[in-house]
């Protein structure tokens, strides 16, 4: 099993937040669907945290496990971004990680910026 970390940025205006919900489009749901389709296997995307509806993110961390090794992470990033292009979501970077890495529990810091 291979574990990969992705850094994500998105405009949350049209989303019901990060976490998959029964109704409405979510960031986790869209990315998970597109990566699963690209890898031809079901993956589960684990985020470092959750955002509410309408919230934007810069460099949010998440991880997923897959059976096969992604040999060219730059090519994979470009491919996944092609499918996310019209969704206001972009994968900034993908990194192979140790299986012990966890996007939520391995985070060293989180930065929040509130603009009112």
C-alpha positions in Angstrom: 0.0 0.0 0.0 1.3 3.5 -0.9 0.4 6.7 0.9 0.4 10.1 -0.7 0.0 13.6 0.7 -1.6 16.3 -1.4 -1.7 20.0 -0.8 -4.9 21.6 -2.0 -6.2 25.1 -2.6 -9.8 25.9 -3.4 -12.4 28.6 -3.5 -15.2 27.3 -1.2 -17.9 29.6 -2.5 -19.8 26.8 -4.3 -19.2 24.0 -1.8 -21.0 22.8 1.3 -17.6 22.5 3.0 -14.8 20.0 3.0 -16.4 16.8 4.3 -18.6 14.6 2.2 -22.3 15.1 2.8 -25.5 13.4 1.6 -26.6 16.6 -0.2 -24.4 19.2 -2.0 -21.0 19.3 -3.5 -18.0 19.1 -1.2 -14.3 19.5 -1.8 -13.4 16.0 -0.3 -16.1 14.4 -2.5 -15.0 15.9 -5.7 -11.2 15.3 -5.2 -11.9 11.7 -4.0 -14.0 11.0 -7.0 -11.5 12.4 -9.5 -8.5 10.6 -8.0 -10.4 7.3 -7.8 -11.3 7.7 -11.5 -7.7 8.5 -12.5 -6.2 5.6 -10.4 -9.0 3.2 -11.4 -9.5 2.3 -7.8 -11.6 3.6 -4.9 -9.6 5.8 -2.6 -10.6 7.6 0.6 -9.3 11.1 1.1 -8.4 12.1 4.7 -8.1 15.8 5.3 -6.1 17.7 7.9 -9.2 19.4 9.0 -12.6 20.5 7.8 -13.8 23.8 6.4 -17.4 25.1 6.5 -19.5 26.0 3.5 -18.1 28.9 1.6 -14.7 28.8 3.2 -11.5 29.0 1.0 -8.3 27.2 1.6 -4.6 27.6 0.7 -2.3 24.6 1.1 -4.7 22.4 3.0 -3.1 18.9 3.5 -4.8 15.6 2.9 -3.7 12.0 2.2 -4.9 8.9 0.5 -3.7 5.3 0.2 -3.6 3.4 -3.1 -2.4 0.0 -4.3 -0.1 1.1 -7.1 2.9 3.5 -6.9 2.5 6.8 -8.7 5.8 6.9 -10.6 5.5 10.5 -11.9 3.9 12.8 -9.3 4.3 15.9 -11.5 2.4 14.2 -14.3 -0.2 12.9 -11.9 -0.7 16.5 -10.5 -1.2 17.9 -13.9 -3.6 15.1 -14.8 -5.8 15.5 -11.7 -5.8 19.3 -12.1 -7.1 18.9 -15.6 -10.2 17.1 -14.1 -10.5 19.7 -11.3 -10.0 22.7 -13.6 -13.6 23.8 -13.7 -14.3 23.0 -10.0 -12.3 25.9 -8.4 -10.0 23.3 -6.8 -6.2 22.8 -7.5 -3.7 20.2 -6.3 -0.5 22.2 -5.5 1.7 19.3 -4.8 1.7 15.5 -4.2 4.3 13.8 -2.1 4.9 10.1 -1.3 4.8 9.6 2.4 5.5 6.9 5.0 2.4 4.8 5.9 2.6 6.3 9.4 1.9 9.8 8.0 -1.6 11.1 8.8 -2.8 14.5 7.4 -4.6 15.3 10.6 -2.4 13.9 13.3 1.0 14.6 11.7 0.2 18.3 11.1 2.7 20.6 13.0 0.7 23.8 12.6 -2.5 25.2 11.2 -3.0 28.8 10.2 -6.4 30.5 9.9 -7.1 33.9 8.5 -10.5 35.6 9.1 -11.5 38.6 7.0 -14.6 40.4 8.2 
